[in-house]
């Protein structure tokens, strides 16, 4: 048990637990009450200076604030370029505000121009489904489909070509030979026989 002297009233008091306080119990209560009143007064002054911090005023300002200009966006606040944060970040990353959203336009055609079909409950590009049926197998991850006439919605088998973007990872001759053998095994196995 410690005997301390109060810094406010100069009376001695006993203090038994934790970090010793420089004030007695009565002075501490007075100091805390004065601190709370000062804090409340400071908050009220800030509200008077900046009314947008008051909840009722904030709701009123949200009604008149500029909204996201992207059609159908529920976000009420515009961030930059008259777009909300999510549409603005998509615009910066992809060059278009709706670049990450798979939007289906008329006749099941997405914004990139590819026809989308449901294949076993999964939405996929029709050109990939048609090519898989032509080959009788699933496509490899390094394979893609090229439309000969350039029209992405024209998925007739005679308009589709299988392209491969595979390439060897190294430049050693042994790596290139191994890659060429793998490629021939995949596409023309009778050439190796």
Buried (B, 14 or more C-beta within 10 A) or exposed (E): EEEBEBEEEEEEBEBEEEEEBEBBEEBBEBBEEEEEEEEEEEEEEEEEEEEEEBEEEEEEEEEEEEBBEBEEBEBEEBBEEEBBEBBBBBBEEEEEBBEEEEEEEEEBBBEEEBBBBEEEEEEBBBBBBBBBEEEEEEBEEEBBBEBEEEEBBBBEEEBBEBEEEEEBEEEEEEEEEEBEEEBEEEEEEEEEE
